[in-house]
């Protein structure tokens, strides 16, 4: 499962979907969503959230998956919220350890003076050569697969 999901995420990115869409759509079926639903719900998080170069879209996709897996559905569920937030913080820590940053601009090596524009760059060989985004997508999908494996192992160990 792990290798296929990771490869699927990278392939989706290389098809032209944003980094968040690629991560979420690679796992959509696991959570009962169609590919189209996953692509819609994660569409705004690419390029560091709306191409503002804030939190990496691949990481945002990872955090969306955490919400689908452990998010609370009761407003008063403080314990559930805390557990989900702890998971997101752990996933963020792993993402930073593997990639050096969580912020899109930092991952891309962009200066603070560069203007924020909404138009995405054309996906060309030059684009893929200068952007680490496919690697970020791969790492986010890998982190999620590792999390799911650990969860499955701990369930098997329970009496």
Secondary structure in CASP SS format (residue, H / E / C, confidence):
PFRMAT SS
TARGET T0000
AUTHOR 0000-0000-0000
METHOD secondary structure of the structure
MODEL  1
X C 1.00
X H 1.00
X H 1.00
X H 1.00
X H 1.00
X H 1.00
X H 1.00
X H 1.00
X H 1.00
X H 1.00
X H 1.00
X H 1.00
X H 1.00
X H 1.00
X H 1.00
X C 1.00
X C 1.00
X C 1.00
X H 1.00
X H 1.00
X H 1.00
X H 1.00
X H 1.00
X H 1.00
X H 1.00
X C 1.00
X C 1.00
X H 1.00
X H 1.00
X H 1.00
X H 1.00
X C 1.00
X C 1.00
X C 1.00
X H 1.00
X H 1.00
X H 1.00
X H 1.00
X H 1.00
X H 1.00
X H 1.00
X H 1.00
X H 1.00
X H 1.00
X H 1.00
X C 1.00
X C 1.00
X C 1.00
X C 1.00
X C 1.00
X C 1.00
X C 1.00
X C 1.00
X C 1.00
X E 1.00
X C 1.00
X H 1.00
X H 1.00
X H 1.00
X H 1.00
X H 1.00
X H 1.00
X H 1.00
X H 1.00
X H 1.00
X H 1.00
X H 1.00
X H 1.00
X H 1.00
X H 1.00
X C 1.00
X C 1.00
X C 1.00
X C 1.00
X C 1.00
X C 1.00
X C 1.00
X H 1.00
X H 1.00
X H 1.00
X H 1.00
X H 1.00
X H 1.00
X H 1.00
X H 1.00
X H 1.00
X H 1.00
X H 1.00
X H 1.00
X H 1.00
X H 1.00
X H 1.00
X H 1.00
X H 1.00
X H 1.00
X H 1.00
X H 1.00
X H 1.00
X H 1.00
X C 1.00
X C 1.00
X C 1.00
X E 1.00
X H 1.00
X H 1.00
X H 1.00
X H 1.00
X H 1.00
X C 1.00
X C 1.00
X C 1.00
X C 1.00
X C 1.00
X C 1.00
X C 1.00
X C 1.00
X C 1.00
X C 1.00
X C 1.00
X C 1.00
X C 1.00
X C 1.00
X C 1.00
X C 1.00
X H 1.00
X H 1.00
X H 1.00
X H 1.00
X H 1.00
X H 1.00
X C 1.00
X C 1.00
X H 1.00
X H 1.00
X H 1.00
X H 1.00
X H 1.00
X H 1.00
X H 1.00
X H 1.00
X H 1.00
X H 1.00
X H 1.00
X H 1.00
X H 1.00
X H 1.00
X H 1.00
X H 1.00
X H 1.00
X H 1.00
X H 1.00
X H 1.00
X H 1.00
X H 1.00
X H 1.00
X H 1.00
X H 1.00
X C 1.00
X C 1.00
END
